[in-house]
Structures are given as C-alpha cells and as structure tokens.
Amino acid sequence: MKILLTNDDGIHAPGLLSAARALASVGGLHIVAPSREQSGVGSALTLHDAISVFPIEIDELLGDEARPQYPVTAFSVLGTPADSCVLALERLVGRVDLVVSGINRGSNLGADILVSGTVGAAVQGYLRGFPTLAISVGSVQNPQYGGAAQFLELLAAQLDRTPPKKAFFLNVNLPNVPLSEIKG
C-alpha cells in the first residue's frame, strides 16, 4: 500500500507524527506537510507565489528509535495544507492508494469543516480521485493521539486488505480517549 500523509498543524506536529508511526506499519509512507501551523486556512491554494519544498530526514522527524516497517519519505512545504496535497500527488509522490490528512488537534465538525486546513488538504486528494481520510481528535487542550493512531492503523490495514473500488472521502472525528474506551 502506498500512502500520502499530510496535515494542517505542520510537519513536526505530534498528531502527524503519531499518524506516521501508525501508517508506516501498513505500507510505504510519503509525508508531505506544511512547514508550519496552517489551521484555519481551509482549502486555500497558493496561486501567485512560489512554493518551496524541502526534504526532511526521517530520523530527524520520527526519532532515531523509530524503525518503520515500510519505507518513509518526508517533505516540508512552504505553503498551505492543500498545496502540500496537490504538490505531493502531482509532482512528488504520484498515485497513491490512500490519502490521509491528520491526525488533527481538535474536531472538524459542522461549519468548522469550511475553514479546516485538515479537511481542505483531504478534499484535494478526493477531488483527484483517491480514497481519502481526514482524521481528528476531539480536543485542542492536551489531545491524546494514541487512540486515533490505533484506529487509523486498523482502518488503513482494512483498506489494504479490501481496496475500495472508487474514491471516497471520510471525515473521522474521535473522542479524546484510548481506543479501548470507544464503544460502538
């Protein structure tokens, strides 16, 4: 499985790193994310300025102790979350089996999805014909990413076993609890 991971909280965000560690056990992972926090920019694209891209060392990003099961590459983008996704799919990575945006700090529900950079990046994956997930944890203060990372790993593994026949968009919002405490 070939996976693109992006977000709106920045390349060094704890939620992205939790997602990366989980997804690197499912398939080849390509991380392409904004260089800094970009929450609230929605699906904005950079149209009139240059966008710079810098490769990131995986040991620097995930830590020396991380030993991903599958290959991992990473790029930091001086642009929006949507820029990151478009650039990844059209220039850096190419076709993927799954696009994941997150794990976001705070829910993306109701009208918030209109300004969410997490959802904005995911929309770009879906519009380009890829199975796409936006995933968030329902807390801005002290978010616990472990449950969402476990859920993401399970969901990605299921999609690897049973690949979808067409593109879809799924916006997943999990409570700020361990996965074992989620009922139903």
Short mmCIF file of the C-alpha atoms (twelve columns), coordinates in Angstrom:
data_MODEL
# 
_entry.id   MODEL 
# 
loop_
_atom_site.group_PDB 
_atom_site.id 
_atom_site.type_symbol 
_atom_site.label_atom_id 
_atom_site.label_alt_id 
_atom_site.label_comp_id 
_atom_site.label_asym_id 
_atom_site.label_seq_id 
_atom_site.Cartn_x 
_atom_site.Cartn_y 
_atom_site.Cartn_z 
_atom_site.pdbx_PDB_model_num 
ATOM 1   C CA . MET A 1   0.000   0.000  0.000  1 
ATOM 2   C CA . LYS A 2   1.256   3.497  -0.896 1 
ATOM 3   C CA . ILE A 3   0.034   6.209  1.499  1 
ATOM 4   C CA . LEU A 4   0.234   10.015 1.420  1 
ATOM 5   C CA . LEU A 5   0.092   11.703 4.823  1 
ATOM 6   C CA . THR A 6   -0.438  15.447 5.227  1 
ATOM 7   C CA . ASN A 7   -1.999  17.799 7.795  1 
ATOM 8   C CA . ASP A 8   -2.567  21.439 8.738  1 
ATOM 9   C CA . ASP A 9   -0.697  21.511 12.056 1 
ATOM 10  C CA . GLY A 10  2.760   21.374 10.459 1 
ATOM 11  C CA . ILE A 11  5.393   18.772 9.632  1 
ATOM 12  C CA . HIS A 12  6.528   18.451 13.266 1 
ATOM 13  C CA . ALA A 13  3.045   18.276 14.828 1 
ATOM 14  C CA . PRO A 14  2.547   15.456 17.363 1 
ATOM 15  C CA . GLY A 15  -0.636  14.273 15.621 1 
ATOM 16  C CA . LEU A 16  1.136   13.904 12.280 1 
ATOM 17  C CA . LEU A 17  3.994   12.014 13.919 1 
ATOM 18  C CA . SER A 18  1.547   9.648  15.667 1 
ATOM 19  C CA . ALA A 19  -0.196  9.028  12.344 1 
ATOM 20  C CA . ALA A 20  3.155   8.472  10.608 1 
ATOM 21  C CA . ARG A 21  4.276   5.861  13.114 1 
ATOM 22  C CA . ALA A 22  0.939   4.029  12.759 1 
ATOM 23  C CA . LEU A 23  0.782   4.163  8.957  1 
ATOM 24  C CA . ALA A 24  4.439   3.130  8.470  1 
ATOM 25  C CA . SER A 25  3.407   -0.321 9.714  1 
ATOM 26  C CA . VAL A 26  0.768   -0.619 6.956  1 
ATOM 27  C CA . GLY A 27  2.597   0.483  3.801  1 
ATOM 28  C CA . GLY A 28  5.062   2.801  2.105  1 
ATOM 29  C CA . LEU A 29  4.526   6.257  3.563  1 
ATOM 30  C CA . HIS A 30  5.067   9.645  1.937  1 
ATOM 31  C CA . ILE A 31  4.709   12.592 4.316  1 
ATOM 32  C CA . VAL A 32  4.199   15.955 2.616  1 
ATOM 33  C CA . ALA A 33  3.050   18.640 5.041  1 
ATOM 34  C CA . PRO A 34  3.274   22.384 5.659  1 
ATOM 35  C CA . SER A 35  6.439   23.639 7.326  1 
ATOM 36  C CA . ARG A 36  4.376   25.420 9.998  1 
ATOM 37  C CA . GLU A 37  0.918   25.545 11.566 1 
ATOM 38  C CA . GLN A 38  -1.770  26.285 8.965  1 
ATOM 39  C CA . SER A 39  -5.009  25.732 10.906 1 
ATOM 40  C CA . GLY A 40  -7.980  27.706 9.638  1 
ATOM 41  C CA . VAL A 41  -6.844  28.160 6.038  1 
ATOM 42  C CA . GLY A 42  -9.482  25.807 4.633  1 
ATOM 43  C CA . SER A 43  -8.762  24.626 1.109  1 
ATOM 44  C CA . ALA A 44  -6.705  27.700 0.135  1 
ATOM 45  C CA . LEU A 45  -4.166  27.226 -2.644 1 
ATOM 46  C CA . THR A 46  -1.119  29.363 -3.367 1 
ATOM 47  C CA . LEU A 47  -1.667  30.727 -6.865 1 
ATOM 48  C CA . HIS A 48  0.661   33.715 -7.309 1 
ATOM 49  C CA . ASP A 49  3.756   32.869 -5.267 1 
ATOM 50  C CA . ALA A 50  6.421   30.195 -5.459 1 
ATOM 51  C CA . ILE A 51  6.094   27.170 -3.206 1 
ATOM 52  C CA . SER A 52  9.310   25.769 -1.748 1 
ATOM 53  C CA . VAL A 53  9.775   22.127 -0.785 1 
ATOM 54  C CA . PHE A 54  12.488  20.678 1.448  1 
ATOM 55  C CA . PRO A 55  13.246  17.007 2.103  1 
ATOM 56  C CA . ILE A 56  13.231  16.015 5.776  1 
ATOM 57  C CA . GLU A 57  15.393  13.270 7.279  1 
ATOM 58  C CA . ILE A 58  13.171  10.524 8.665  1 
ATOM 59  C CA . ASP A 59  15.348  10.036 11.761 1 
ATOM 60  C CA . GLU A 60  15.005  13.766 12.467 1 
ATOM 61  C CA . LEU A 61  11.236  13.597 12.037 1 
ATOM 62  C CA . LEU A 62  10.307  10.288 13.697 1 
ATOM 63  C CA . GLY A 63  13.283  9.981  16.049 1 
ATOM 64  C CA . ASP A 64  16.307  7.699  15.912 1 
ATOM 65  C CA . GLU A 65  14.458  4.922  17.763 1 
ATOM 66  C CA . ALA A 66  11.716  4.662  15.116 1 
ATOM 67  C CA . ARG A 67  12.180  1.678  12.830 1 
ATOM 68  C CA . PRO A 68  9.392   1.856  10.240 1 
ATOM 69  C CA . GLN A 69  8.367   -1.460 8.733  1 
ATOM 70  C CA . TYR A 70  7.973   0.148  5.280  1 
ATOM 71  C CA . PRO A 71  9.896   2.941  3.524  1 
ATOM 72  C CA . VAL A 72  9.112   6.503  4.635  1 
ATOM 73  C CA . THR A 73  9.913   9.768  2.846  1 
ATOM 74  C CA . ALA A 74  9.092   13.267 4.066  1 
ATOM 75  C CA . PHE A 75  8.923   16.773 2.635  1 
ATOM 76  C CA . SER A 76  8.253   20.113 4.292  1 
ATOM 77  C CA . VAL A 77  6.266   22.583 2.155  1 
ATOM 78  C CA . LEU A 78  6.266   26.373 2.464  1 
ATOM 79  C CA . GLY A 79  2.594   26.536 1.546  1 
ATOM 80  C CA . THR A 80  -0.894  25.565 2.658  1 
ATOM 81  C CA . PRO A 81  -2.163  22.074 3.507  1 
ATOM 82  C CA . ALA A 82  -3.982  21.934 0.164  1 
ATOM 83  C CA . ASP A 83  -0.742  22.991 -1.595 1 
ATOM 84  C CA . SER A 84  1.022   20.116 0.159  1 
ATOM 85  C CA . CYS A 85  -1.509  17.552 -1.022 1 
ATOM 86  C CA . VAL A 86  -1.635  18.840 -4.609 1 
ATOM 87  C CA . LEU A 87  2.158   19.045 -4.844 1 
ATOM 88  C CA . ALA A 88  2.522   15.527 -3.441 1 
ATOM 89  C CA . LEU A 89  0.011   13.955 -5.805 1 
ATOM 90  C CA . GLU A 90  1.008   15.875 -8.916 1 
ATOM 91  C CA . ARG A 91  4.806   16.193 -8.538 1 
ATOM 92  C CA . LEU A 92  6.454   14.467 -5.561 1 
ATOM 93  C CA . VAL A 93  4.677   11.161 -4.955 1 
ATOM 94  C CA . GLY A 94  2.229   10.480 -7.766 1 
ATOM 95  C CA . ARG A 95  -0.528  7.897  -7.497 1 
ATOM 96  C CA . VAL A 96  -1.291  6.549  -4.040 1 
ATOM 97  C CA . ASP A 97  -3.697  4.023  -2.570 1 
ATOM 98  C CA . LEU A 98  -4.756  6.285  0.295  1 
ATOM 99  C CA . VAL A 99  -4.565  9.968  1.254  1 
ATOM 100 C CA . VAL A 100 -4.659  10.755 4.991  1 
ATOM 101 C CA . SER A 101 -4.851  14.245 6.479  1 
ATOM 102 C CA . GLY A 102 -4.231  14.475 10.226 1 
ATOM 103 C CA . ILE A 103 -4.247  13.486 12.974 1 
ATOM 104 C CA . ASN A 104 -5.664  16.922 13.705 1 
ATOM 105 C CA . ARG A 105 -5.768  18.594 17.116 1 
ATOM 106 C CA . GLY A 106 -9.460  19.398 17.659 1 
ATOM 107 C CA . SER A 107 -12.617 18.185 15.950 1 
ATOM 108 C CA . ASN A 108 -13.645 19.078 12.418 1 
ATOM 109 C CA . LEU A 109 -17.426 19.068 12.630 1 
ATOM 110 C CA . GLY A 110 -20.262 21.245 11.341 1 
ATOM 111 C CA . ALA A 111 -19.294 24.627 9.946  1 
ATOM 112 C CA . ASP A 112 -15.693 24.142 11.119 1 
ATOM 113 C CA . ILE A 113 -15.039 21.922 8.097  1 
ATOM 114 C CA . LEU A 114 -15.318 25.001 5.867  1 
ATOM 115 C CA . VAL A 115 -12.184 26.553 7.380  1 
ATOM 116 C CA . SER A 116 -10.321 23.382 8.359  1 
ATOM 117 C CA . GLY A 117 -6.928  23.007 6.732  1 
ATOM 118 C CA . THR A 118 -7.085  19.291 7.585  1 
ATOM 119 C CA . VAL A 119 -10.294 18.874 5.598  1 
ATOM 120 C CA . GLY A 120 -9.046  21.299 2.917  1 
ATOM 121 C CA . ALA A 121 -5.995  19.111 2.248  1 
ATOM 122 C CA . ALA A 122 -8.114  15.957 2.223  1 
ATOM 123 C CA . VAL A 123 -10.547 17.487 -0.282 1 
ATOM 124 C CA . GLN A 124 -7.659  17.833 -2.741 1 
ATOM 125 C CA . GLY A 125 -6.966  14.106 -2.513 1 
ATOM 126 C CA . TYR A 126 -10.608 13.234 -3.050 1 
ATOM 127 C CA . LEU A 127 -11.007 15.651 -5.980 1 
ATOM 128 C CA . ARG A 128 -8.060  13.935 -7.655 1 
ATOM 129 C CA . GLY A 129 -9.784  10.564 -7.386 1 
ATOM 130 C CA . PHE A 130 -8.131  8.973  -4.345 1 
ATOM 131 C CA . PRO A 131 -9.608  7.266  -1.280 1 
ATOM 132 C CA . THR A 132 -9.187  9.947  1.375  1 
ATOM 133 C CA . LEU A 133 -9.438  10.250 5.164  1 
ATOM 134 C CA . ALA A 134 -9.393  13.369 7.334  1 
ATOM 135 C CA . ILE A 135 -8.866  12.340 10.959 1 
ATOM 136 C CA . SER A 136 -9.121  14.436 14.117 1 
ATOM 137 C CA . VAL A 137 -9.095  14.081 17.903 1 
ATOM 138 C CA . GLY A 138 -11.823 15.967 19.754 1 
ATOM 139 C CA . SER A 139 -9.590  18.071 21.981 1 
ATOM 140 C CA . VAL A 140 -7.453  21.157 21.498 1 
ATOM 141 C CA . GLN A 141 -6.115  21.083 25.068 1 
ATOM 142 C CA . ASN A 142 -3.955  18.023 25.792 1 
ATOM 143 C CA . PRO A 143 -5.055  15.867 22.837 1 
ATOM 144 C CA . GLN A 144 -4.337  12.152 23.181 1 
ATOM 145 C CA . TYR A 145 -3.375  10.843 19.740 1 
ATOM 146 C CA . GLY A 146 -2.875  7.182  20.671 1 
ATOM 147 C CA . GLY A 147 -6.484  6.067  20.139 1 
ATOM 148 C CA . ALA A 148 -6.788  7.891  16.833 1 
ATOM 149 C CA . ALA A 149 -3.458  6.451  15.660 1 
ATOM 150 C CA . GLN A 150 -4.594  2.919  16.533 1 
ATOM 151 C CA . PHE A 151 -7.899  3.469  14.732 1 
ATOM 152 C CA . LEU A 152 -6.083  4.900  11.704 1 
ATOM 153 C CA . GLU A 153 -3.744  1.906  11.545 1 
ATOM 154 C CA . LEU A 154 -6.695  -0.530 11.731 1 
ATOM 155 C CA . LEU A 155 -8.655  1.362  9.077  1 
ATOM 156 C CA . ALA A 156 -5.675  1.635  6.703  1 
ATOM 157 C CA . ALA A 157 -4.922  -2.083 7.122  1 
ATOM 158 C CA . GLN A 158 -8.570  -2.904 6.321  1 
ATOM 159 C CA . LEU A 159 -8.409  -0.738 3.200  1 
ATOM 160 C CA . ASP A 160 -5.201  -2.511 2.205  1 
ATOM 161 C CA . ARG A 161 -6.904  -5.915 2.563  1 
ATOM 162 C CA . THR A 162 -10.055 -4.754 0.766  1 
ATOM 163 C CA . PRO A 163 -9.132  -1.904 -1.577 1 
ATOM 164 C CA . PRO A 164 -12.002 0.448  -2.399 1 
ATOM 165 C CA . LYS A 165 -13.318 0.313  -5.948 1 
ATOM 166 C CA . LYS A 166 -13.619 4.094  -6.210 1 
ATOM 167 C CA . ALA A 167 -12.601 7.292  -4.463 1 
ATOM 168 C CA . PHE A 168 -14.280 8.246  -1.201 1 
ATOM 169 C CA . PHE A 169 -13.955 10.958 1.420  1 
ATOM 170 C CA . LEU A 170 -14.305 10.106 5.097  1 
ATOM 171 C CA . ASN A 171 -14.060 12.742 7.841  1 
ATOM 172 C CA . VAL A 172 -13.289 10.848 11.081 1 
ATOM 173 C CA . ASN A 173 -13.583 12.582 14.464 1 
ATOM 174 C CA . LEU A 174 -12.623 10.559 17.525 1 
ATOM 175 C CA . PRO A 175 -13.090 11.397 21.200 1 
ATOM 176 C CA . ASN A 176 -10.004 12.223 23.233 1 
ATOM 177 C CA . VAL A 177 -9.819  8.762  24.869 1 
ATOM 178 C CA . PRO A 178 -7.959  5.496  24.308 1 
ATOM 179 C CA . LEU A 179 -9.440  3.349  21.555 1 
ATOM 180 C CA . SER A 180 -10.463 0.723  24.131 1 
ATOM 181 C CA . GLU A 181 -12.863 3.265  25.716 1 
ATOM 182 C CA . ILE A 182 -14.766 3.893  22.486 1 
ATOM 183 C CA . LYS A 183 -17.992 1.894  22.478 1 
ATOM 184 C CA . GLY A 184 -19.632 1.029  19.177 1 
# 
